[in-house]
Amino acid sequence: MTFLVTGTVLAGMIAAVLIDYRVQRRTLRRLRLGHSDPRGRV
């Protein structure tokens, strides 16, 4: 029973991390396309 709960929690955490990673990549790409990176200007 404990193994099932641990597996479910781990699966949920991994799914959340993957979704968050994809969303961040999409947002970063949109920001980079929207206006030039300030770091490149310095």
PDB file of N, CA, C and O in Angstrom:
ATOM      1  N   MET A   1       0.841  -1.199   0.000  1.00  0.00           N
ATOM      2  CA  MET A   1       0.000   0.000   0.000  1.00  0.00           C
ATOM      3  C   MET A   1       0.879   1.252   0.000  1.00  0.00           C
ATOM      4  O   MET A   1       0.636   2.189  -0.761  1.00  0.00           O
ATOM      5  N   THR A   2       1.895   1.259   0.855  1.00  0.00           N
ATOM      6  CA  THR A   2       2.766   2.431   0.920  1.00  0.00           C
ATOM      7  C   THR A   2       3.503   2.618  -0.397  1.00  0.00           C
ATOM      8  O   THR A   2       3.717   3.745  -0.845  1.00  0.00           O
ATOM      9  N   PHE A   3       3.892   1.500  -1.017  1.00  0.00           N
ATOM     10  CA  PHE A   3       4.599   1.581  -2.292  1.00  0.00           C
ATOM     11  C   PHE A   3       3.706   2.224  -3.351  1.00  0.00           C
ATOM     12  O   PHE A   3       4.171   3.020  -4.167  1.00  0.00           O
ATOM     13  N   LEU A   4       2.419   1.871  -3.330  1.00  0.00           N
ATOM     14  CA  LEU A   4       1.485   2.449  -4.302  1.00  0.00           C
ATOM     15  C   LEU A   4       1.385   3.957  -4.111  1.00  0.00           C
ATOM     16  O   LEU A   4       1.416   4.718  -5.078  1.00  0.00           O
ATOM     17  N   VAL A   5       1.265   4.381  -2.858  1.00  0.00           N
ATOM     18  CA  VAL A   5       1.144   5.819  -2.579  1.00  0.00           C
ATOM     19  C   VAL A   5       2.413   6.544  -3.017  1.00  0.00           C
ATOM     20  O   VAL A   5       2.344   7.606  -3.636  1.00  0.00           O
ATOM     21  N   THR A   6       3.567   5.971  -2.695  1.00  0.00           N
ATOM     22  CA  THR A   6       4.832   6.615  -3.065  1.00  0.00           C
ATOM     23  C   THR A   6       4.960   6.713  -4.581  1.00  0.00           C
ATOM     24  O   THR A   6       5.376   7.744  -5.110  1.00  0.00           O
ATOM     25  N   GLY A   7       4.600   5.637  -5.278  1.00  0.00           N
ATOM     26  CA  GLY A   7       4.676   5.641  -6.739  1.00  0.00           C
ATOM     27  C   GLY A   7       3.763   6.699  -7.338  1.00  0.00           C
ATOM     28  O   GLY A   7       4.138   7.391  -8.285  1.00  0.00           O
ATOM     29  N   THR A   8       2.561   6.820  -6.780  1.00  0.00           N
ATOM     30  CA  THR A   8       1.614   7.814  -7.305  1.00  0.00           C
ATOM     31  C   THR A   8       2.145   9.224  -7.091  1.00  0.00           C
ATOM     32  O   THR A   8       2.061  10.069  -7.983  1.00  0.00           O
ATOM     33  N   VAL A   9       2.694   9.476  -5.898  1.00  0.00           N
ATOM     34  CA  VAL A   9       3.229  10.813  -5.601  1.00  0.00           C
ATOM     35  C   VAL A   9       4.401  11.128  -6.521  1.00  0.00           C
ATOM     36  O   VAL A   9       4.497  12.235  -7.052  1.00  0.00           O
ATOM     37  N   LEU A  10       5.297  10.154  -6.713  1.00  0.00           N
ATOM     38  CA  LEU A  10       6.454  10.382  -7.582  1.00  0.00           C
ATOM     39  C   LEU A  10       5.997  10.647  -9.010  1.00  0.00           C
ATOM     40  O   LEU A  10       6.513  11.549  -9.670  1.00  0.00           O
ATOM     41  N   ALA A  11       5.035   9.867  -9.490  1.00  0.00           N
ATOM     42  CA  ALA A  11       4.533  10.055 -10.854  1.00  0.00           C
ATOM     43  C   ALA A  11       3.925  11.449 -10.999  1.00  0.00           C
ATOM     44  O   ALA A  11       4.132  12.115 -12.013  1.00  0.00           O
ATOM     45  N   GLY A  12       3.183  11.887  -9.996  1.00  0.00           N
ATOM     46  CA  GLY A  12       2.572  13.219 -10.051  1.00  0.00           C
ATOM     47  C   GLY A  12       3.626  14.310 -10.069  1.00  0.00           C
ATOM     48  O   GLY A  12       3.501  15.290 -10.803  1.00  0.00           O
ATOM     49  N   MET A  13       4.670  14.142  -9.259  1.00  0.00           N
ATOM     50  CA  MET A  13       5.737  15.143  -9.207  1.00  0.00           C
ATOM     51  C   MET A  13       6.467  15.220 -10.545  1.00  0.00           C
ATOM     52  O   MET A  13       6.753  16.307 -11.046  1.00  0.00           O
ATOM     53  N   ILE A  14       6.767  14.046 -11.121  1.00  0.00           N
ATOM     54  CA  ILE A  14       7.472  14.021 -12.405  1.00  0.00           C
ATOM     55  C   ILE A  14       6.617  14.677 -13.484  1.00  0.00           C
ATOM     56  O   ILE A  14       7.123  15.454 -14.293  1.00  0.00           O
ATOM     57  N   ALA A  15       5.319  14.363 -13.495  1.00  0.00           N
ATOM     58  CA  ALA A  15       4.423  14.952 -14.496  1.00  0.00           C
ATOM     59  C   ALA A  15       4.379  16.467 -14.329  1.00  0.00           C
ATOM     60  O   ALA A  15       4.419  17.199 -15.317  1.00  0.00           O
ATOM     61  N   ALA A  16       4.296  16.942 -13.085  1.00  0.00           N
ATOM     62  CA  ALA A  16       4.234  18.384 -12.840  1.00  0.00           C
ATOM     63  C   ALA A  16       5.524  19.057 -13.305  1.00  0.00           C
ATOM     64  O   ALA A  16       5.482  20.136 -13.895  1.00  0.00           O
ATOM     65  N   VAL A  17       6.668  18.425 -13.042  1.00  0.00           N
ATOM     66  CA  VAL A  17       7.952  19.005 -13.449  1.00  0.00           C
ATOM     67  C   VAL A  17       8.042  19.070 -14.970  1.00  0.00           C
ATOM     68  O   VAL A  17       8.486  20.074 -15.528  1.00  0.00           O
ATOM     69  N   LEU A  18       7.617  17.990 -15.644  1.00  0.00           N
ATOM     70  CA  LEU A  18       7.678  17.972 -17.107  1.00  0.00           C
ATOM     71  C   LEU A  18       6.780  19.045 -17.693  1.00  0.00           C
ATOM     72  O   LEU A  18       7.185  19.759 -18.610  1.00  0.00           O
ATOM     73  N   ILE A  19       5.560  19.168 -17.172  1.00  0.00           N
ATOM     74  CA  ILE A  19       4.625  20.177 -17.683  1.00  0.00           C
ATOM     75  C   ILE A  19       5.194  21.570 -17.435  1.00  0.00           C
ATOM     76  O   ILE A  19       5.153  22.425 -18.320  1.00  0.00           O
ATOM     77  N   ASP A  20       5.726  21.802 -16.235  1.00  0.00           N
ATOM     78  CA  ASP A  20       6.281  23.113 -15.904  1.00  0.00           C
ATOM     79  C   ASP A  20       7.458  23.433 -16.823  1.00  0.00           C
ATOM     80  O   ASP A  20       7.608  24.569 -17.272  1.00  0.00           O
ATOM     81  N   TYR A  21       8.302  22.419 -17.104  1.00  0.00           N
ATOM     82  CA  TYR A  21       9.463  22.622 -17.966  1.00  0.00           C
ATOM     83  C   TYR A  21       9.030  23.028 -19.372  1.00  0.00           C
ATOM     84  O   TYR A  21       9.600  23.938 -19.975  1.00  0.00           O
ATOM     85  N   ARG A  22       8.000  22.329 -19.887  1.00  0.00           N
ATOM     86  CA  ARG A  22       7.519  22.642 -21.235  1.00  0.00           C
ATOM     87  C   ARG A  22       6.930  24.044 -21.285  1.00  0.00           C
ATOM     88  O   ARG A  22       7.157  24.779 -22.246  1.00  0.00           O
ATOM     89  N   VAL A  23       6.178  24.418 -20.261  1.00  0.00           N
ATOM     90  CA  VAL A  23       5.561  25.751 -20.234  1.00  0.00           C
ATOM     91  C   VAL A  23       6.643  26.825 -20.165  1.00  0.00           C
ATOM     92  O   VAL A  23       6.547  27.850 -20.840  1.00  0.00           O
ATOM     93  N   GLN A  24       7.674  26.590 -19.347  1.00  0.00           N
ATOM     94  CA  GLN A  24       8.749  27.575 -19.224  1.00  0.00           C
ATOM     95  C   GLN A  24       9.489  27.730 -20.545  1.00  0.00           C
ATOM     96  O   GLN A  24       9.817  28.849 -20.943  1.00  0.00           O
ATOM     97  N   ARG A  25       9.759  26.611 -21.236  1.00  0.00           N
ATOM     98  CA  ARG A  25      10.458  26.690 -22.518  1.00  0.00           C
ATOM     99  C   ARG A  25       9.639  27.494 -23.514  1.00  0.00           C
ATOM    100  O   ARG A  25      10.174  28.324 -24.248  1.00  0.00           O
ATOM    101  N   ARG A  26       8.325  27.238 -23.532  1.00  0.00           N
ATOM    102  CA  ARG A  26       7.458  27.945 -24.476  1.00  0.00           C
ATOM    103  C   ARG A  26       7.450  29.445 -24.157  1.00  0.00           C
ATOM    104  O   ARG A  26       7.489  30.278 -25.062  1.00  0.00           O
ATOM    105  N   THR A  27       7.399  29.780 -22.856  1.00  0.00           N
ATOM    106  CA  THR A  27       7.367  31.189 -22.455  1.00  0.00           C
ATOM    107  C   THR A  27       8.694  31.864 -22.787  1.00  0.00           C
ATOM    108  O   THR A  27       8.712  32.992 -23.279  1.00  0.00           O
ATOM    109  N   LEU A  28       9.808  31.176 -22.519  1.00  0.00           N
ATOM    110  CA  LEU A  28      11.119  31.758 -22.808  1.00  0.00           C
ATOM    111  C   LEU A  28      11.268  31.999 -24.302  1.00  0.00           C
ATOM    112  O   LEU A  28      11.790  33.033 -24.718  1.00  0.00           O
ATOM    113  N   ARG A  29      10.805  31.038 -25.119  1.00  0.00           N
ATOM    114  CA  ARG A  29      10.917  31.183 -26.568  1.00  0.00           C
ATOM    115  C   ARG A  29      10.082  32.374 -27.035  1.00  0.00           C
ATOM    116  O   ARG A  29      10.515  33.136 -27.899  1.00  0.00           O
ATOM    117  N   ARG A  30       8.888  32.536 -26.466  1.00  0.00           N
ATOM    118  CA  ARG A  30       8.014  33.641 -26.866  1.00  0.00           C
ATOM    119  C   ARG A  30       8.658  34.978 -26.483  1.00  0.00           C
ATOM    120  O   ARG A  30       8.622  35.937 -27.254  1.00  0.00           O
ATOM    121  N   LEU A  31       9.254  35.029 -25.271  1.00  0.00           N
ATOM    122  CA  LEU A  31       9.891  36.272 -24.833  1.00  0.00           C
ATOM    123  C   LEU A  31      11.092  36.590 -25.719  1.00  0.00           C
ATOM    124  O   LEU A  31      11.319  37.744 -26.080  1.00  0.00           O
ATOM    125  N   ARG A  32      11.857  35.558 -26.066  1.00  0.00           N
ATOM    126  CA  ARG A  32      13.054  35.768 -26.878  1.00  0.00           C
ATOM    127  C   ARG A  32      12.666  36.259 -28.274  1.00  0.00           C
ATOM    128  O   ARG A  32      13.355  37.095 -28.859  1.00  0.00           O
ATOM    129  N   LEU A  33      11.548  35.728 -28.807  1.00  0.00           N
ATOM    130  CA  LEU A  33      11.104  36.151 -30.132  1.00  0.00           C
ATOM    131  C   LEU A  33      10.470  37.536 -30.062  1.00  0.00           C
ATOM    132  O   LEU A  33      10.597  38.327 -30.996  1.00  0.00           O
ATOM    133  N   GLY A  34       9.785  37.830 -28.954  1.00  0.00           N
ATOM    134  CA  GLY A  34       9.086  39.109 -28.815  1.00  0.00           C
ATOM    135  C   GLY A  34      10.049  40.281 -28.832  1.00  0.00           C
ATOM    136  O   GLY A  34       9.842  41.229 -29.588  1.00  0.00           O
ATOM    137  N   HIS A  35      11.094  40.243 -28.020  1.00  0.00           N
ATOM    138  CA  HIS A  35      12.074  41.325 -27.992  1.00  0.00           C
ATOM    139  C   HIS A  35      13.445  40.740 -27.676  1.00  0.00           C
ATOM    140  O   HIS A  35      13.555  39.748 -26.955  1.00  0.00           O
ATOM    141  N   SER A  36      14.489  41.364 -28.222  1.00  0.00           N
ATOM    142  CA  SER A  36      15.838  40.816 -28.089  1.00  0.00           C
ATOM    143  C   SER A  36      16.222  40.659 -26.623  1.00  0.00           C
ATOM    144  O   SER A  36      15.730  41.375 -25.751  1.00  0.00           O
ATOM    145  N   ASP A  37      17.110  39.708 -26.375  1.00  0.00           N
ATOM    146  CA  ASP A  37      17.547  39.419 -25.012  1.00  0.00           C
ATOM    147  C   ASP A  37      18.384  40.583 -24.476  1.00  0.00           C
ATOM    148  O   ASP A  37      19.360  40.972 -25.117  1.00  0.00           O
ATOM    149  N   PRO A  38      18.029  41.147 -23.320  1.00  0.00           N
ATOM    150  CA  PRO A  38      18.810  42.267 -22.764  1.00  0.00           C
ATOM    151  C   PRO A  38      20.259  41.893 -22.488  1.00  0.00           C
ATOM    152  O   PRO A  38      21.140  42.751 -22.526  1.00  0.00           O
ATOM    153  N   ARG A  39      20.515  40.600 -22.207  1.00  0.00           N
ATOM    154  CA  ARG A  39      21.888  40.184 -21.908  1.00  0.00           C
ATOM    155  C   ARG A  39      22.782  40.353 -23.133  1.00  0.00           C
ATOM    156  O   ARG A  39      23.971  40.642 -23.002  1.00  0.00           O
ATOM    157  N   GLY A  40      22.204  40.170 -24.331  1.00  0.00           N
ATOM    158  CA  GLY A  40      23.011  40.298 -25.543  1.00  0.00           C
ATOM    159  C   GLY A  40      23.379  41.750 -25.815  1.00  0.00           C
ATOM    160  O   GLY A  40      24.343  42.023 -26.532  1.00  0.00           O
ATOM    161  N   ARG A  41      22.618  42.685 -25.248  1.00  0.00           N
ATOM    162  CA  ARG A  41      22.855  44.107 -25.486  1.00  0.00           C
ATOM    163  C   ARG A  41      24.015  44.612 -24.639  1.00  0.00           C
ATOM    164  O   ARG A  41      24.742  45.516 -25.052  1.00  0.00           O
ATOM    165  N   VAL A  42      24.190  44.033 -23.457  1.00  0.00           N
ATOM    166  CA  VAL A  42      25.236  44.510 -22.538  1.00  0.00           C
ATOM    167  C   VAL A  42      26.617  44.199 -23.111  1.00  0.00           C
ATOM    168  O   VAL A  42      27.630  44.519 -22.489  1.00  0.00           O
TER     169      VAL A  42
END
